[in-house]
Amino acid sequence: MMRDQKLWSWHVAAGIVILLLLGLHMTIMHLDATLKFTSLNPAGGEPIDWANVAARGKMLFFPITYVLLLSAALFHGLYGLRNILFELDPGAGLKSAISVILIVSGLGLLVLGTWSAVASFDLAR
Amino acid sequence: MLRVQGFPNRLGVRGWVGGGRWGMERYLYTLHRLTGLGLLAYFLLHIVVTASRALGEGAWARAMDTVSGGVFKVGEYLVFAAFAFHAANGIRLVLVELGFGVGRPIEPVYPYKTSLDAQRSLAIGALAAGAALAILGAVELLVLR
């Protein structure tokens, strides 16, 4: 039970990290025209245009914060999903299986996302 | 040693939908879960799709072409609106978890007041902040682009 209390505290802490970093991500990617936040989209046009993606990819700040956001969001989301599934009272065996599946898929996606952040940083340089 | 015992969830998923006498905060709880599940589904796909940038400009352009068009534009806005609500309501939940905005302890004297009465303004504030952000997103994603 103590372990669940610690995990819940990490869930809340991850939520605060997500709030800051996803807020920044949303501002750059989805509110850039309204908020005139165009300095991180130096090529103009859409934030998803390759020139802008490559320009951001060159800055060390982005791969570091991407990996931080990725870790926090994967933990927050998958732990939240685990809590929802556990509330439906699955048996002990099913609970273990759910935990293993979520941990393995979370780690797999963390590896994929981290590789992509590091490789695109190398590519952009 | 203090042992915390959970209660069996007899209502299952149906318990999410019916708020009973719990009021508005219970429906915010349901909406927080639904938006959370939607955001998680989107996020897992987003990791896979945006990983293509590591393979260069051509792979990135193909990935972005796959997820462009009217349906994806509306979907992108729905994700933004879900984020706006989940973030604003999440701030409210963290504040309540830390004991802010729940009111001071009072004697149980009739007519009874509950902590939820004290929390209502926080809930309304969270909804207003989420709605304002969602409107800002609608202007950018559906009007300006």
Chai-1 contact restraints between the chains, C-beta under 6 A:
chainA,res_idxA,chainB,res_idxB,connection_type,confidence,min_distance_angstrom,max_distance_angstrom,comment,restraint_id
A,M1,B,V4,contact,1.0,0.0,6.0,A-B,restraint_1
A,V12,B,V94,contact,1.0,0.0,6.0,A-B,restraint_2
A,G15,B,G90,contact,1.0,0.0,6.0,A-B,restraint_3
A,L19,B,A87,contact,1.0,0.0,6.0,A-B,restraint_4
A,H30,B,F80,contact,1.0,0.0,6.0,A-B,restraint_5
A,L31,B,E140,contact,1.0,0.0,6.0,A-B,restraint_6
A,A33,B,E140,contact,1.0,0.0,6.0,A-B,restraint_7
A,A33,B,L144,contact,1.0,0.0,6.0,A-B,restraint_8
A,T34,B,V139,contact,1.0,0.0,6.0,A-B,restraint_9
A,T34,B,E140,contact,1.0,0.0,6.0,A-B,restraint_10
A,I48,B,M64,contact,1.0,0.0,6.0,A-B,restraint_11
A,W50,B,E57,contact,1.0,0.0,6.0,A-B,restraint_12
A,W50,B,W60,contact,1.0,0.0,6.0,A-B,restraint_13
A,V53,B,R53,contact,1.0,0.0,6.0,A-B,restraint_14
A,A73,B,F43,contact,1.0,0.0,6.0,A-B,restraint_15
A,G77,B,L40,contact,1.0,0.0,6.0,A-B,restraint_16
A,G80,B,G36,contact,1.0,0.0,6.0,A-B,restraint_17
A,E87,B,N9,contact,1.0,0.0,6.0,A-B,restraint_18
A,L88,B,G12,contact,1.0,0.0,6.0,A-B,restraint_19
A,D89,B,N9,contact,1.0,0.0,6.0,A-B,restraint_20
A,L109,B,I47,contact,1.0,0.0,6.0,A-B,restraint_21
A,L112,B,A51,contact,1.0,0.0,6.0,A-B,restraint_22
A,G113,B,I47,contact,1.0,0.0,6.0,A-B,restraint_23
A,S116,B,A51,contact,1.0,0.0,6.0,A-B,restraint_24
A,S116,B,A54,contact,1.0,0.0,6.0,A-B,restraint_25
A,A119,B,A54,contact,1.0,0.0,6.0,A-B,restraint_26
A,S120,B,R53,contact,1.0,0.0,6.0,A-B,restraint_27
A,S120,B,A54,contact,1.0,0.0,6.0,A-B,restraint_28
